[in-house]
């Protein structure tokens, strides 16, 4: 199970998002992250592990934003790590994406966005098994 929380308002969204993510922890998860817009700049912060680890990371950044999204992930596809944690974003963080489940037509969607000039972050992790 995954959990999604969002906030738009007058308060700093970080405590609101963290509170929401903590309340979703009972559902099971292996990573967590948030995406915010602060002073017309977008920022994605995510990590493998518990929401408390994300909270520690966010305390150091001292973010003050009134709009954001957050996610806790339970790996069904892809290993539990920071790269696979949500939100996902394009190269310049102008698009944040959080989803539950598998996006079967992701290649069509990605190709369409790329035709409009969007660039995607590409990180490859190769794991070799020698027997």
KENU-598995 format. One record per residue (C-alpha): z, y, x; residue in three letters; residue number from 0. Coordinates in Angstrom, 2 decimals. Layout:
// residues N
@w=Z, v=Y, u=X, rest=ALA, nr=NUM
...
//
This chain:
// residues 131
@w=0.00, v=0.00, u=0.00, rest=UNK, nr=0
@w=-0.70, v=3.54, u=1.09, rest=UNK, nr=1
@w=0.70, v=6.81, u=-0.11, rest=UNK, nr=2
@w=-0.93, v=10.20, u=-0.50, rest=UNK, nr=3
@w=0.83, v=13.52, u=-1.04, rest=UNK, nr=4
@w=-0.56, v=17.05, u=-1.20, rest=UNK, nr=5
@w=0.75, v=20.57, u=-1.58, rest=UNK, nr=6
@w=-0.68, v=24.02, u=-2.34, rest=UNK, nr=7
@w=1.83, v=26.78, u=-3.00, rest=UNK, nr=8
@w=3.94, v=29.54, u=-1.55, rest=UNK, nr=9
@w=6.35, v=27.41, u=0.51, rest=UNK, nr=10
@w=5.76, v=25.91, u=3.94, rest=UNK, nr=11
@w=3.98, v=22.65, u=3.10, rest=UNK, nr=12
@w=5.28, v=20.64, u=6.08, rest=UNK, nr=13
@w=8.78, v=19.92, u=4.68, rest=UNK, nr=14
@w=7.26, v=19.21, u=1.26, rest=UNK, nr=15
@w=4.72, v=16.76, u=2.71, rest=UNK, nr=16
@w=7.32, v=15.04, u=4.90, rest=UNK, nr=17
@w=9.69, v=14.66, u=1.96, rest=UNK, nr=18
@w=6.90, v=13.13, u=-0.09, rest=UNK, nr=19
@w=5.91, v=10.75, u=2.72, rest=UNK, nr=20
@w=9.53, v=9.67, u=3.22, rest=UNK, nr=21
@w=9.79, v=8.90, u=-0.49, rest=UNK, nr=22
@w=6.72, v=6.65, u=-0.16, rest=UNK, nr=23
@w=8.07, v=4.67, u=2.81, rest=UNK, nr=24
@w=9.37, v=1.88, u=0.60, rest=UNK, nr=25
@w=5.76, v=0.87, u=-0.09, rest=UNK, nr=26
@w=5.18, v=-0.25, u=3.50, rest=UNK, nr=27
@w=3.22, v=1.56, u=6.18, rest=UNK, nr=28
@w=2.26, v=1.47, u=9.84, rest=UNK, nr=29
@w=1.22, v=5.07, u=10.47, rest=UNK, nr=30
@w=1.46, v=8.53, u=8.97, rest=UNK, nr=31
@w=-0.21, v=11.90, u=9.29, rest=UNK, nr=32
@w=-0.79, v=15.32, u=7.79, rest=UNK, nr=33
@w=-3.63, v=17.84, u=7.73, rest=UNK, nr=34
@w=-2.90, v=21.54, u=7.20, rest=UNK, nr=35
@w=-4.61, v=24.90, u=7.31, rest=UNK, nr=36
@w=-2.58, v=27.56, u=9.11, rest=UNK, nr=37
@w=-3.91, v=31.08, u=9.74, rest=UNK, nr=38
@w=-7.46, v=29.95, u=8.91, rest=UNK, nr=39
@w=-7.22, v=27.15, u=11.48, rest=UNK, nr=40
@w=-7.04, v=23.50, u=10.55, rest=UNK, nr=41
@w=-4.77, v=21.01, u=12.24, rest=UNK, nr=42
@w=-4.35, v=17.26, u=11.99, rest=UNK, nr=43
@w=-1.16, v=15.61, u=13.26, rest=UNK, nr=44
@w=-0.74, v=11.85, u=13.00, rest=UNK, nr=45
@w=0.91, v=8.93, u=14.69, rest=UNK, nr=46
@w=1.51, v=5.22, u=14.62, rest=UNK, nr=47
@w=4.88, v=4.18, u=13.29, rest=UNK, nr=48
@w=7.51, v=5.67, u=11.04, rest=UNK, nr=49
@w=7.40, v=9.00, u=9.25, rest=UNK, nr=50
@w=10.41, v=10.08, u=11.33, rest=UNK, nr=51
@w=8.18, v=9.93, u=14.45, rest=UNK, nr=52
@w=5.68, v=12.22, u=12.72, rest=UNK, nr=53
@w=8.55, v=14.52, u=11.77, rest=UNK, nr=54
@w=9.63, v=14.73, u=15.44, rest=UNK, nr=55
@w=6.09, v=15.61, u=16.47, rest=UNK, nr=56
@w=5.82, v=18.29, u=13.79, rest=UNK, nr=57
@w=9.15, v=19.92, u=14.73, rest=UNK, nr=58
@w=7.74, v=20.67, u=18.18, rest=UNK, nr=59
@w=4.66, v=22.38, u=16.67, rest=UNK, nr=60
@w=6.57, v=24.74, u=14.32, rest=UNK, nr=61
@w=3.77, v=24.80, u=11.73, rest=UNK, nr=62
@w=3.99, v=27.26, u=8.85, rest=UNK, nr=63
@w=1.27, v=26.56, u=6.29, rest=UNK, nr=64
@w=1.15, v=26.65, u=2.50, rest=UNK, nr=65
@w=-1.58, v=24.02, u=2.04, rest=UNK, nr=66
@w=-1.74, v=20.45, u=3.30, rest=UNK, nr=67
@w=-2.19, v=16.75, u=2.68, rest=UNK, nr=68
@w=-0.25, v=13.77, u=3.99, rest=UNK, nr=69
@w=-0.67, v=10.01, u=4.11, rest=UNK, nr=70
@w=1.19, v=6.84, u=4.99, rest=UNK, nr=71
@w=-1.04, v=3.89, u=5.84, rest=UNK, nr=72
@w=-0.70, v=0.14, u=5.56, rest=UNK, nr=73
@w=-3.42, v=-1.37, u=7.74, rest=UNK, nr=74
@w=-5.80, v=-3.59, u=5.86, rest=UNK, nr=75
@w=-8.79, v=-2.86, u=8.09, rest=UNK, nr=76
@w=-8.47, v=-1.68, u=11.65, rest=UNK, nr=77
@w=-5.43, v=-2.01, u=13.85, rest=UNK, nr=78
@w=-2.36, v=0.15, u=13.26, rest=UNK, nr=79
@w=-2.74, v=3.03, u=15.71, rest=UNK, nr=80
@w=-3.06, v=6.81, u=15.83, rest=UNK, nr=81
@w=-6.86, v=6.73, u=15.69, rest=UNK, nr=82
@w=-6.87, v=4.77, u=12.43, rest=UNK, nr=83
@w=-4.06, v=6.85, u=10.91, rest=UNK, nr=84
@w=-5.04, v=9.35, u=8.23, rest=UNK, nr=85
@w=-6.10, v=12.05, u=7.74, rest=UNK, nr=86
@w=-9.47, v=11.43, u=9.29, rest=UNK, nr=87
@w=-11.47, v=14.51, u=10.16, rest=UNK, nr=88
@w=-14.77, v=15.65, u=11.52, rest=UNK, nr=89
@w=-15.15, v=17.11, u=15.01, rest=UNK, nr=90
@w=-13.99, v=20.64, u=14.17, rest=UNK, nr=91
@w=-11.37, v=19.59, u=11.57, rest=UNK, nr=92
@w=-13.24, v=21.43, u=8.81, rest=UNK, nr=93
@w=-13.08, v=18.28, u=6.66, rest=UNK, nr=94
@w=-9.95, v=16.17, u=6.15, rest=UNK, nr=95
@w=-10.21, v=12.81, u=4.48, rest=UNK, nr=96
@w=-7.43, v=10.64, u=3.14, rest=UNK, nr=97
@w=-8.19, v=7.56, u=1.11, rest=UNK, nr=98
@w=-6.70, v=4.32, u=-0.08, rest=UNK, nr=99
@w=-8.78, v=1.23, u=0.38, rest=UNK, nr=100
@w=-12.19, v=0.75, u=1.89, rest=UNK, nr=101
@w=-15.07, v=3.19, u=1.49, rest=UNK, nr=102
@w=-17.95, v=0.74, u=1.19, rest=UNK, nr=103
@w=-20.66, v=3.40, u=1.37, rest=UNK, nr=104
@w=-19.18, v=5.35, u=4.28, rest=UNK, nr=105
@w=-22.39, v=5.10, u=6.30, rest=UNK, nr=106
@w=-24.43, v=6.78, u=3.54, rest=UNK, nr=107
@w=-21.81, v=9.51, u=3.14, rest=UNK, nr=108
@w=-21.55, v=10.05, u=6.90, rest=UNK, nr=109
@w=-25.34, v=10.21, u=7.30, rest=UNK, nr=110
@w=-25.55, v=12.77, u=4.49, rest=UNK, nr=111
@w=-22.88, v=14.97, u=6.06, rest=UNK, nr=112
@w=-24.53, v=14.68, u=9.47, rest=UNK, nr=113
@w=-27.80, v=15.90, u=7.91, rest=UNK, nr=114
@w=-25.91, v=19.11, u=7.07, rest=UNK, nr=115
@w=-24.83, v=19.45, u=10.71, rest=UNK, nr=116
@w=-21.36, v=17.94, u=10.55, rest=UNK, nr=117
@w=-20.27, v=16.09, u=13.67, rest=UNK, nr=118
@w=-17.79, v=13.25, u=13.63, rest=UNK, nr=119
@w=-15.17, v=12.26, u=16.15, rest=UNK, nr=120
@w=-16.10, v=9.01, u=17.78, rest=UNK, nr=121
@w=-13.48, v=6.96, u=19.57, rest=UNK, nr=122
@w=-14.22, v=3.45, u=20.63, rest=UNK, nr=123
@w=-11.56, v=0.97, u=21.55, rest=UNK, nr=124
@w=-12.90, v=-2.16, u=23.09, rest=UNK, nr=125
@w=-10.66, v=-5.17, u=23.36, rest=UNK, nr=126
@w=-11.78, v=-8.11, u=25.42, rest=UNK, nr=127
@w=-10.32, v=-11.57, u=25.24, rest=UNK, nr=128
@w=-10.87, v=-13.78, u=28.21, rest=UNK, nr=129
@w=-10.06, v=-17.44, u=27.82, rest=UNK, nr=130
//
